[in-house]
């Protein structure tokens, strides 16, 4: 078995730089929702010791002082770039597992050992040529080892972004460099217990003889990690993922929302987002909850409203869920508060083929066709090309996105213009 982990370097920042070649060698950071905290930094920003997760307002002057380019999160762009990256990877390998928005495992077992380096450089070069995304590649016989290889490829520039741990001698040297807390799947609390056993790095964990004690400390996942460190492939590259058991859409607001009309629009928007995610994974939901709350750290008068509803049969009809969500809001809304955060969640999620009630078959054929048509049009022409009237064309609320870049690849009105 030969597995490679492809991981895009500073993915959010790299997506922004891909369309701004003028800032490729300058510091770049990306902020979280509502321009709250730093969630991505390129190498030049890291060199300025800009901390990850630090509130933007606390370091705004510092960023301006050093000419750091700041971007609001542009998730539509990042998701589309991720999809394009995975499409290229599917051309390069028979099996691709999308692990996260910026990571994918691929099966390279069909590539001869002598051709692995050449093939890996081809993948790396193609992703940069077609998407301008820099990636690191870790190659190994198992997923855990490929994670370690990828970590080393990122850490050491002399590797040129590719590390192959197929050779057992190289594995020994590499594992000795990896502290126990850096191993994929081992939490900090468990790493302290391993340290107490004299296990300080990945090599010592691999070679620890008392496997029963490792099982007691790390449970079954930890025992699997130890076997994978030994080169035994247990975690296979999977092309399918199990559907999420719950789905949530939430957002914080600046400034806070103070009236019911704005809350209705926001609730309708987040309900739409959640149900679209539901349909994308080919599921239906039976439960819906809505939560609204003030900023408990600032407001002298705090409040949190919450309520839920259970449908008779699972559904994936956005219209139905918006009606239910707005009814919940009417029950929990209290005037006179400054609402800082809203969340809409779906629960009791089932596959689309499930029928739980013999006398209530669920969504009609017309409903399912309408939702399919809306999804198709919105995918082709951009989000909210077709939407519920409850969302309104002129929102009464807004989130803070003072530095958002254009949605170059998903919005015709923001497509990149090139002067020749």
URURSUL-V111272 format. One record per pair of residues at least 4 apart in sequence whose C-alpha atoms are under 6 Angstrom apart, sorted by the first residue. I is the first residue (numbers start at 0). J is the second residue. Records with the same first field share a line. If there is no record, write none. Layout:
# URURSUL-V111272
I: J / J
This chain:
# URURSUL-V111272
0: 108 / 140
1: 107 / 108 / 139 / 140
2: 105 / 106 / 107 / 138 / 139 / 140
3: 104 / 105 / 137 / 138 / 145
4: 103 / 104 / 136 / 137 / 145
5: 102 / 103 / 135 / 136
6: 101 / 102 / 134 / 135
7: 101 / 133 / 134
8: 133 / 134
9: 13 / 41
12: 41
13: 17
16: 20 / 23
17: 131
26: 43 / 44 / 67
27: 40 / 41 / 44 / 67 / 68
28: 39 / 40 / 69
29: 37 / 38 / 39 / 69 / 70 / 71
30: 34 / 36 / 37 / 38 / 71 / 72
31: 35 / 36 / 38 / 72
33: 398 / 399 / 400
34: 71
35: 54 / 55
36: 52 / 53 / 54 / 55
37: 51 / 52 / 53
38: 52
40: 44
45: 49
55: 59
62: 67
70: 402 / 403
71: 400 / 402 / 403
74: 78
76: 406
81: 100
94: 105 / 106
95: 104 / 105 / 238
96: 103 / 104 / 236 / 237 / 238
97: 103
98: 102 / 103
120: 124
124: 128
125: 129
126: 130 / 132
127: 131 / 132 / 133
135: 152 / 160 / 161
136: 149 / 161
137: 145 / 148 / 149 / 161 / 162
138: 145 / 163 / 164
139: 144 / 145 / 164 / 165
140: 230
141: 227 / 232
143: 227
148: 162
151: 155
152: 158 / 160 / 161 / 162
153: 160
164: 169 / 170
170: 174
174: 201 / 202
175: 200 / 202
177: 200 / 201
178: 199 / 200
179: 190 / 199 / 200 / 201
180: 187 / 190
193: 198
194: 198 / 199
198: 203 / 204
203: 207
205: 225 / 228 / 229
213: 217
214: 218 / 219 / 222
217: 221
226: 231
227: 231 / 232
244: 348
245: 345 / 346
246: 344 / 345
247: 273 / 343 / 344
248: 269 / 273 / 342 / 343
249: 341 / 342
250: 340 / 341
251: 339 / 340
252: 339 / 398
253: 398 / 399
255: 337 / 338 / 339
256: 337 / 338
257: 337
261: 395 / 396
262: 266
264: 390
266: 270
267: 321 / 390
268: 390
270: 343
271: 317
274: 317
277: 282
278: 282
281: 351
282: 349 / 350 / 351
283: 313 / 314 / 315 / 348 / 349 / 351
284: 313 / 314 / 347 / 348
285: 309 / 310 / 313 / 347
286: 308 / 309 / 345 / 346 / 347
287: 307 / 308 / 344 / 345
288: 306 / 307 / 343 / 344
289: 305 / 306 / 342 / 343
290: 304 / 305 / 341 / 342
291: 303 / 304 / 340 / 341
292: 302 / 303 / 338 / 340
293: 301 / 302 / 337 / 338 / 339
294: 298 / 339
295: 301
304: 331
312: 361
314: 362
320: 324
328: 332
362: 366
374: 378
376: 380
377: 381 / 382 / 384
381: 409 / 410
405: 413
406: 410 / 413
407: 413 / 414 / 415
